[in-house]
Amino acid sequence: MQNIILDSYVAKIHYFCSKSDGSTGFEMINLFRDISIRTKIKNIGVLVMENGSFEYGKSNQTFLKIYNQKKVLNILRNVELSRIELSSVSSLDKKTITNITKELLGKNQLKVIGHSTMGIGRPKEILGLNGDFTYCIGVDLGGSYISGIIMDFAGEVVCSHHVELSNHMEPDTLINISFNLIDNLLKKASMDLEQIEGIGISIPGFIDKATGLLILSENLPEWFNIPLKQIFEERYGLDTYIDDCSRLMAKAELWYGKGKGVKDFLVFDLGLGIGCGIVIDQKIYAGASGKSGEVGHTVVDVNGPLCTCGRYGCIESLASEWALLQQVNEALKNGTETILRQVMGESKESPTVRDIALAAELGDDYSTDLLIHTGKYIGVGISNAIGLFNPSKVIINGRLVHDNELLLNTILDTIKIETMPQIYEDTVIEESDIGLLASAIGAATLCLKKYY
Ligand SMILES: [Zn+2]
């Protein structure tokens, strides 16, 4: 690979690109229309990191060293390897690999996890990430729950905590519950703040990533212009990162789940709202202004019900968790014949999605019809997105489909019916195996970006 340095002026230009080989530099140069900027490139070549921005060093050596260290860590995040295997996978010569792994072992970012006796010669050390190197906190602020984890450097969840919320809460209350949850996690893991790298927060909504300001969250009424980053940094004194829950769910799949090694895929976050994380060429696609993936707010019925976004007939207004519960509560109020009230018990004011799924399993016609109706709308939304992106894989996750076979099967059947057969047959559709902690895991990965 050609080594490339950009001076600080040019390096400020951000460019989303997946390639990190020599050809990328030429592609980028073609993008520069301003000849005065173009002449400022001192050498040819570009290093494009995962966050879509350039990183550059003061010298070629610094630049290349950081790049190669990140390359090795990225490979070992996916698979544990010997130095010879690392050399082959990374296309770096054995001497470079020896030097890099020596430094990373010295920093405690890597550890020897075993020995391989395969092949000739002495047993070879197998290297992997050292989970104990550092820890991150990930918090998923859903509209109806908060989940939190402590995750180690190798991506293992050390401990988790989950709190169900009964109603929409004001920002101050929810933030205080989040503080309690973080304190609880630290206590559970017997850790203190010195051991924590940072805090990542997942929230549904539009976020100014530079300032960590939550601009708005449709699923959290009253949440406008909340300086979330600042609030958490002041409380804990740790770097805090914020991003949208669906994109973070996709990040978790990309790093640790069924998206590992998959070039292009979509992750559907089916919960209180309906979101979509888009991965193109192994990078999260955030959109021109960081608002991609709003599949839930595509209109499927122009005469449909009012949505949280202020328009009518979005998929989310017909088939999200909040829409489902709104329809059920209306039906219960109107005396619709259903066993839901018995299933949910007298103590609850409103059923949960799990109650509806259970009632359907017990043969309740109303709940069965409702889940089929909901599944069809979601299936149409996913099918439309498949038609737009032609992903090689679709991963389905979220509280709506968790332990809800009827809904999941209806979604899968609808996708099959509504997607063009030629596109459908090229698409693998799977349920996530990370499950409900995916957005919290994705949030925790935000704290590790300087290493990868
Ligand atoms: Zn909407």
Residues whose N, C-alpha, C, O or C-beta is under 5 A from the ligand:
A	BS01	ZN	G296 H297 C307 T308 C309 C314
